[in-house]
Amino acid sequence: MWPFDHYRKETKSKKLVKRLVTGLIIGGAIGSVVGKKLIDKHEEEMGDSEENSTD
């Protein structure tokens, strides 16, 4: 029904915004975990190379 078309469009856009925000939150959490593991690995390698270079 044409007088109520704008309500349906609002719900679609709200759903899109919710999905976008949810994706950003989940993506940020995954990126945080992966980044922390990479940094830990890098620090571990740097520690190993410093120990080897002082010998």
Secondary structure in CASP SS format (residue, H / E / C, confidence):
PFRMAT SS
TARGET T0000
AUTHOR 0000-0000-0000
METHOD secondary structure of the structure
MODEL  1
M C 1.00
W H 1.00
P H 1.00
F H 1.00
D H 1.00
H H 1.00
Y H 1.00
R H 1.00
K H 1.00
E H 1.00
T H 1.00
K H 1.00
S H 1.00
K H 1.00
K H 1.00
L H 1.00
V H 1.00
K H 1.00
R H 1.00
L H 1.00
V H 1.00
T H 1.00
G H 1.00
L H 1.00
I H 1.00
I H 1.00
G H 1.00
G H 1.00
A H 1.00
I H 1.00
G H 1.00
S H 1.00
V H 1.00
V H 1.00
G H 1.00
K H 1.00
K H 1.00
L H 1.00
I H 1.00
D H 1.00
K H 1.00
H H 1.00
E H 1.00
E H 1.00
E H 1.00
M H 1.00
G H 1.00
D H 1.00
S H 1.00
E H 1.00
E H 1.00
N H 1.00
S H 1.00
T H 1.00
D C 1.00
END
